[in-house]
Amino acid sequence: MIILKLTTWIIPAIMLLGLSACGIADEKPEVGKETEETTPVSQEPVEEEMNEDEVVEEEVTIKEPESLYELNEANWTFQPIGTANPKAVLLTIDDAPEKYAVEMAKTLKELNAPAIFFVNGHFIDTDEEKANLKAIYDMGFSIGNHTQTHANLKESSEEQQKEEIIKVNETVEAVIGEKPKFFRAPFGVNTDFSRSLVLQEGMLLMNWTYGYDWEKQYRTAESLTDIMVNTEYLTNGANLLMHDREWTAEALRGIVEGLRAKGYDLIDPKTIKGIQ
């Protein structure tokens, strides 16, 4: 009788424990269901904020173009340096940017043909004209100083010569952020004073080897192209003079293609010794 009573007491107790265990299991959260105790942790990487003192600045070294050509002041041609190709010529355009210089720059840019644009100060007075100068520079072309008013320097006082040269430098620097690297006097006429001032301003003084577009018989694209490419003065290192003129703008593509057809490279002004 005692054994029977004990068994009767134990069985209900075991059943009660079993029910309690099932109740605990039923209270476990479902998989994937967010609760206050089971908020999922983001798997995205945590970006650490960098202290300003820890920022490392990379030093960028701008390599200056190598000098490949040197000006020969005896005849204003360019001589190769080292292994540079001797059969090369320089393109220059004076009186910019009057009317056609931007158009000419676009043509040259399309042809991958470098050149110097020599500017007159009276063509960069207005905001529009200054924008034209900036556009030419932004296309990668070198800028030269051709005086403020295209005056004959030999007929000008030293003070006037200084004004003619310095004012252009100041205007150009204000527009493009740097002074002109080259100087060409109107009519090719220099004085001892202008030469000294140009040197002081860090510019390379140059004239030219040949040019024709101011002569009446060469004021068409066809005639100008022919003479610029086939003249007897076309030699290694020649310094070609052109102007901001309608017929020159029309002839420019033919001139470049004609020079290249004869095997001439075009000198990049940035590789001329003395302007780096």
ABEGO torsion letter per residue (X at the ends): XAAAAAAAAAAAAAAAAAAAAAAAAAABBBBGBBBAAABBBBABBBBBBBBAAABBBBBBBBBBBBBABBBBAAAGBBBBBEABBABBBBBBBBGOBAAAAAAAAAAAAAAGBBBBBBBBAAAAABAAAAAAAAAAAAAGBBBBBAEAAGBBAAABBAAAAAAAAAAAAAAAAAAAGBBBABBBBBGGBBBAAAAAAAAAAGBBBBBBABBAAABAAAABAAAAAAAAAABAABBBGBBBBBBBBAAAAAAAAAAAAAAAAAGBBBBBAAABBGAX
